[in-house]
Amino acid sequence: MERVGLRSVDGLELDAVVHTSERPDVCGSVLLVHGITVDLDEGGGMFVRLADRLAGVGFEVVRFSFRGHGGSDGTQRGVTVAGECLDLQAAVELARGRRSGPMSVVAASFGAVSTVLSLPWLDEELHRLVLWNPVLDLHHTFLEPELPWGADNFGPVQRNQLRDKGFLTVDGEFELGRVLFGEFACYRPLDVFLASRVSTLIVHGDRDGAVSYPIAAEAAWKRPSTLLHTVVGSDHGFDSREREDEAITVTVDWLVDQACAAS
């Protein structure tokens, strides 16, 4: 694992690492895009384990932290969807500059928002896309939350804090600001995703209490070249080591079958 320099388009320094493969038959690169409140390791270090597995089968893997997360510049209250799109663009350029060949993206939870919204330009760069428990509908996740996590974090008490202090606190630790909250009404990632044609694997727990499994399942059913893998009984983020390992294994196997065959 090598720590590398990564600067976003607007000058913020982002924490980033690269996992290089020792295999002679490197079959492309994979960019890992984390969710909100976490960092380049993803919850419980899932992205570290995923990156090691991918490097072991012949991929170069890039992990990075969005602005306001982990060791990257910026503040939590300054995080925006637009800013994350800029960070993602910089990470894509890093991955493409280091390695030719097929490039794939694995995006978890809120990381799916910037990834999917970038598909109008990213589609041509991508060989394959994997979405873990993806946020595809901002309205029903945050503005009119239908699930317990959203009700707890974006309900009336939290909205009062947002009004009075300029931020609300997600999971008791992440300060989400007014601008990001306002953006939730402006973007429709599901529409962008359905219009895209990049081959996609969705991995989602069917008991997710934070991000809608039915929305993801319906998107997979409607959209061509989309495969849904259900982690049976799992809450958001894959709630046991066994279920985490299932998500990782399914992802690695699918990328190996798809990307390495094309290299």
N, C-alpha and C positions, 0 to 999 in steps of 0.2 A: 504494500500500500504506500502510495506516494502523495504527500500533500502538495497541492499545486495552487498557483495564483489564479484568481478569477475575479474580474472586475465587470460589474454590470454596466449597461450602456450609460447610465447617469452617474457613474463614478464610484458607486459603493463597492467595497471589497467584500467578496463572499467566501466563506469557508468552503473548501472543496478538496476532495481526495480522488485519486485514481487507483483502481486495482488492475494491475497488468497481468496478463496471462503468460505463463511460461511455456504454453504449448506452441509448437511451430505452425499449426494450422489455425491461427486466429480467425474467427468467422465474423468479425464486426465488433460494434460497440453497443453498450446499453447504458442509457442515462436513467438514474433513479431520482424520482421527484417526490419529496415527502409531503405530509399533510400539515395542517395547522397545529400549533402549540408544541410541535416536536422539532427535530432537526435532521441533518443528513443521515443519522443512524436509524431514523423512524422508530416508532414505539417498540421498546424492548430490544432494540438492536437488530430488528428484522432485516434492515437494509444491509447491515454488515454481513450477516449470514448469507443473504441473497447474493451480494457482490462476490463473496468468496466462492460460492457455488458456481456462479456464472464464470468467474475467472478460471476456475478449475476445469471447465468444459470448453474454454476457448474464446471467451469474450474479454474485451477491455471494458471496464465499468467505471463510470463517473458518478460520484455522489456529491451533492452540494447542499448548503443550507440557504434557504431564502433569506432576504433582508429581514432584520428583526428577529431572526431565529438563530439559535446556537451561537457560533462564533462569528457570524456575519455582521457587517455594519448595519446601522439602522436601528429603529426602536420598534417595539411591539405595536404601539399606537400608530406608527407610521406605515404599517403594512397595508398594502392595497392589492387588489387583483391586478391592476395595471402594472404596478411595480413588480409583482411576481412574474408577470409576462415578460418584462424586461430581463429579469434574472434568468428565466428559462431560456430566453434567446441567447444570452451570454453562455449558458451551460451547453446548449446545443452547438454553438460555434466552437467551444472548447473540445467537445467530443469529436466533431467533424474534423477539426484541425489536427487532432492527434492520430486518428485512425481512419483510413479509407474502408470501404466496404459497407455492408448493411448496418444501419443504425436503428435501434429499437428504444422505446421508452417504457418504463414501468412507473406509473403514477398512483400514489395512495391517497385516498380520501379527498381532502381539499386540494391536494396537488393535482387532481384531475381537472380542476377548474381552469387554471392557467394553461394546462396542457391542451385541453379540449378547445379552449378559446383560441389557441395558437394554431389549430389544425388548418385553417385556410392557407397559411404559409408553410406550416410544418409538414403537412401531408406529403409533399414531394420529397422531403428529407427522410421520411420514416419508412422503414421496412415493416415493422410490427409495433403494436401498441398493447400494453397490458394495463388494466385499470383494477386496482384493489379497492373495494368498497367505495366506488367513486361518487362524489357529490356532483350530480348532473342537474339537479333542480334546486337552485338557491332559495327560491320562494318557500318551498315546502320544507326545506331544511332549517332555514333561519328566520324568515319573516313571519310565516304562519306555521311554526313547527308542528309536525304531526307525531313526532317520536319523543320519548322521555328525555333524551339528552338535550334536544333542542328546546323543549319546554323548560327545563331546568336552567339553561344558560342564556336563553333569549326571551324569557317571559317578562311579565310586568315589572318585577323588582329590578331585573337587570336593565330593562329599558329606562327605568327611572334613573338608574346610575349613569347610563349613557347620556341622558338628557342633562343631568346635573353636573357630571364630572368630565364628560367628553369621551368616556370609554366604558365598556362593561368588561367583566372578568370571566373568561372562559375556563371552566374546570378549576376555578380558584387560583389560576396562575398566569393566564395569558391576557394581556390588556388589549382588547379589540376596540379600535377607535371608530369615530363617527363616519369617516370617509369610507372605510371598508364596509361598514354596515349599510351605508347609503348605496354602495355599489351592488349590493345583493338584489336590488330592484331593477338594475340596469342590464344585467347580463343573463343570457339564456343558453348555458352550455349544452343542454340537451338538444336544442335545435341545431347547434353547430355540429355536435357529434353525429346526429342522424344524417346530416348532409355530407359527412366525410365518408371516404371509402377505404381508408387504411384498415388492413386486417387487424382485428382486435380480440383479445381475450379479456373477459370480465370475471374476476374472482370475488365472490361476495358471500358473506354469511347470511343465512336466511332468518336469523333472529337479531339482526342489527338494530340496536336501539338508538342509533344516531343518524344513520344515512339509509334512506329507503331502499330495501332490497327489491320490492315490487317495481319501482321505477327503473332500476337497473335491468331487471329481468325483462320488462316490457321493451326496453330499448334494444336489448340483445335479440329479442324475438322479431322486432320490426326491421332491424338494420342488417343488410347483407354483410357477409364476411365477418360475423361476430359470433363468438363462442362464449357461453356462460358456464362457468364452473361454480356450483353451489357448495359452500363449506357448511355442511348440515349441522344445525344447532349452534352456529357461531354468532356471537355478538360482534360489534364493530372492532376492527383491528385484529380479529382472530384471537380469541380469548383464552387460548391455552397453547402450550408449546407444541402439542400435537397438531393443533389446527394451524398454527403458524407454519410448521413444517410442511403441512399439506399445501398451503398456499405457495410456499417457496418451491416445492417440488413440481407442482403443476405448472408454475411459471417457467422454471428452468427447462422442463421437458418440452413445453410448447415452443419456447424460443429456440431451443436446439433443433427441433424438428423443422421449424420454419426458416430460421436465419441461416443456420449452417448448411442446409440443403441448397441455399441460394448462393453461397459464397464460392 
